[in-house]
Amino acid sequence: MVTVDGMIRVLLVDDDPLVRSALALMLGGQSDIDVVGEAPNGQVGVALVGELDPDVVLMDIRMPVMDGLEATQVLHQQPSPPAVVVLTTFDADDHVVRAVAAGADGFLLKDTPPSDIVHAIRTVAAGDAMLSPSATRSIVSRLRSSTSSDRSTAAADRLTVLTERELEVAVCVGRGLSNSEIASELYLSVPTVKSHVSRLLTKLDGTNRVQVAMIVHDAGLV
């Protein structure tokens, strides 16, 4: 959630000081983004989240002491976690799936153009998910290769706890629509959509929109 002054507070977590410096320099030129801190590993990053209260964490995967996946999982067990965008050089299917399972709201490669990184930060700060095209392909590939009947049945069972309107919102999330696009399609206000998404996460025991989308895909609704 963006702070009252409209600034998006960002924490950089990466063991490479050159990467942190480059990101800080690039993001420092944005009028609506404030880099509030840097951490060399996940353990320090988790501690700084408690001190600095960032809106978004840019998180590397491979780091000493505590890696980015473990740190993301720890953060998303907290009551009001920041959005996490995993930014890595490793485009492996397993990394993508594990990052989403850990609670990451976005997954981008480090060679992603600066403008796309900025867009991702703004997107997750607004409550939407952001995956690179390669990450999306990995998720779809994982779904297709799974035992479809078992996954479909389990997913359909999980969706039975939703109201009719919540299910409509869930399907829109599964289609990759943003909150504003869902609001337009279902004739709702954006705050109402955000409330529905929050209830979806609670009822489906999820930590981010991507997990909701995966359940909807598994159930065959998208």
C-alpha positions in Angstrom: 0.0 0.0 0.0 1.4 3.4 -1.0 2.0 5.8 1.9 -0.1 8.9 2.5 2.4 11.2 0.7 2.1 9.1 -2.4 5.6 7.7 -2.2 6.3 4.0 -2.7 8.8 3.0 -0.1 11.2 0.3 -1.5 13.8 -1.9 0.2 16.5 -3.5 -1.9 17.7 -7.0 -0.8 20.7 -8.3 -2.8 24.1 -9.6 -1.8 25.8 -7.8 -4.7 26.5 -4.1 -3.7 26.9 -3.1 -7.4 23.4 -4.4 -8.2 22.0 -2.6 -5.2 23.7 0.6 -6.2 22.4 0.4 -9.8 18.9 -0.2 -8.6 19.1 2.6 -6.1 20.4 5.0 -8.8 17.7 3.9 -11.3 14.8 4.1 -8.8 16.1 7.3 -7.2 15.1 9.1 -10.4 11.5 8.3 -10.0 9.3 11.0 -8.4 7.0 8.5 -6.7 9.6 6.0 -5.4 11.8 6.3 -2.3 14.5 3.7 -1.7 14.5 3.5 2.1 17.1 0.9 2.7 19.4 -1.9 1.4 20.3 -5.3 2.8 23.0 -7.8 1.8 20.9 -10.9 2.6 17.4 -12.1 3.5 18.0 -12.1 7.3 19.0 -8.4 7.3 16.2 -7.7 4.9 13.5 -9.2 7.2 14.9 -7.2 10.1 14.9 -3.9 8.1 11.3 -4.5 7.0 10.4 -4.3 10.7 12.3 -1.1 11.1 11.6 0.7 7.8 8.1 -0.5 6.9 8.6 -0.5 3.1 5.7 -0.9 0.7 7.7 -3.1 -1.7 10.8 -5.3 -1.3 13.0 -6.1 -4.4 14.4 -9.5 -3.4 17.2 -11.5 -4.9 17.0 -15.3 -4.6 20.5 -16.6 -4.1 22.1 -14.9 -1.0 24.1 -16.1 2.0 22.7 -16.5 5.5 19.1 -16.5 4.3 18.0 -16.7 0.7 15.3 -14.7 -0.9 12.7 -17.5 -1.0 13.0 -18.1 2.7 13.0 -14.4 3.5 9.8 -14.0 1.3 8.1 -16.8 3.2 9.0 -15.3 6.5 7.7 -11.8 5.5 4.4 -13.2 4.3 3.8 -14.8 7.6 3.7 -11.4 9.2 0.3 -9.6 9.7 0.9 -6.8 7.2 3.7 -7.8 4.9 5.1 -5.7 2.1 4.7 -6.7 -1.5 7.7 -8.7 -2.7 9.1 -8.7 -6.2 11.7 -11.4 -6.8 14.4 -10.0 -9.1 16.9 -12.7 -10.1 19.3 -13.8 -12.9 17.9 -17.4 -12.6 14.9 -18.1 -15.0 14.2 -21.7 -13.8 10.7 -23.1 -13.5 11.4 -24.3 -10.0 12.5 -20.9 -8.9 9.3 -19.3 -10.3 7.0 -21.8 -8.7 8.8 -21.7 -5.3 8.8 -17.9 -5.3 5.0 -17.8 -5.9 4.5 -20.5 -3.3 6.6 -18.4 -0.8 4.3 -15.4 -1.4 6.1 -13.3 -4.0 3.9 -10.8 -5.7 6.2 -10.5 -8.7 9.0 -12.3 -10.5 11.4 -10.5 -12.8 14.8 -11.2 -14.3 17.6 -8.8 -13.6 18.0 -8.1 -17.3 14.4 -6.7 -17.3 14.4 -3.1 -18.7 14.4 -0.4 -16.0 11.1 0.9 -17.1 9.5 -2.5 -16.6 11.0 -2.8 -13.1 9.6 0.5 -12.2 6.2 -0.6 -13.6 6.4 -3.8 -11.6 7.0 -1.8 -8.3 4.0 0.4 -9.0 1.9 -2.5 -10.0 2.5 -4.6 -6.8 2.3 -1.5 -4.6 -1.2 -1.0 -6.0 -2.1 -4.6 -5.0 -1.8 -6.3 -8.3 0.6 -9.1 -9.3 3.5 -8.8 -11.8 5.2 -11.7 -13.6 7.6 -11.6 -16.4 6.5 -13.4 -19.6 9.0 -16.2 -19.0 7.7 -16.6 -15.4 4.1 -16.8 -16.7 5.1 -19.5 -19.1 6.8 -21.4 -16.3 3.6 -21.3 -14.2 1.4 -22.4 -17.2 3.9 -25.2 -18.0 3.8 -26.4 -14.4 0.0 -26.4 -14.4 -0.2 -28.4 -17.6 2.3 -31.0 -16.5 0.5 -31.7 -13.2 -2.0 -34.5 -12.7 -4.9 -32.5 -14.0 -7.8 -34.5 -12.5 -6.6 -34.5 -8.9 -5.6 -30.8 -9.1 -8.9 -29.8 -10.8 -11.0 -31.6 -8.1 -9.0 -30.1 -5.2 -9.1 -26.6 -6.7 -12.9 -26.8 -7.3 -13.4 -27.9 -3.8 -11.4 -24.9 -2.5 -13.6 -22.5 -4.5 -16.8 -23.7 -2.9 -16.3 -21.4 0.1 -16.6 -18.4 -2.2 -19.7 -16.3 -2.8 -20.9 -15.9 -6.3 -19.4 -12.4 -6.5 -16.1 -13.5 -5.0 -15.9 -16.3 -7.6 -16.5 -13.8 -10.3 -13.6 -11.7 -8.9 -11.4 -14.8 -8.6 -12.0 -15.7 -12.3 -11.0 -12.1 -13.3 -7.8 -12.5 -11.2 -7.2 -15.8 -12.9 -7.4 -14.0 -16.3 -4.7 -11.6 -15.1 -6.9 -8.5 -14.8 -5.8 -5.6 -12.5 -8.1 -4.2 -9.8 -9.2 -1.4 -12.0 -9.9 -3.7 -14.9 -12.0 -6.0 -12.7 -13.8 -3.0 -11.4 -14.7 -1.9 -14.9 -15.8 -5.4 -16.0 -17.9 -6.1 -12.9 -19.2 -2.6 -12.4 -17.6 -2.3 -9.0 -15.5 0.4 -7.3 -11.8 -0.3 -7.0 -12.0 -0.3 -3.2 -14.7 -2.9 -3.4 -12.6 -5.1 -5.7 -9.7 -4.8 -3.2 -12.0 -5.9 -0.4 -13.1 -8.9 -2.5 -9.5 -9.8 -3.3 -8.6 -9.6 0.4 -11.4 -12.0 1.3 -10.3 -14.3 -1.5 -6.8 -14.5 0.0 -8.3 -15.2 3.4 -10.8 -17.9 2.3 -8.3 -19.6 -0.1 -5.4 -19.4 2.4 -3.3 -17.5 -0.1 -0.7 -14.8 0.2 -0.9 -13.3 -3.2 -3.0 -13.0 -6.4 -0.9 -15.4 -8.3 -1.9 -18.2 -6.0 -5.5 -17.3 -6.5 -5.0 -17.4 -10.2 -3.4 -20.8 -10.0 -6.4 -22.2 -8.1 -8.8 -20.8 -10.7 -6.6 -22.3 -13.5 -6.5 -25.6 -11.8 -10.3 -25.7 -11.5 -10.6 -25.1 -15.2 -12.4 -21.8 -14.9 -9.9 -19.9 -17.1 
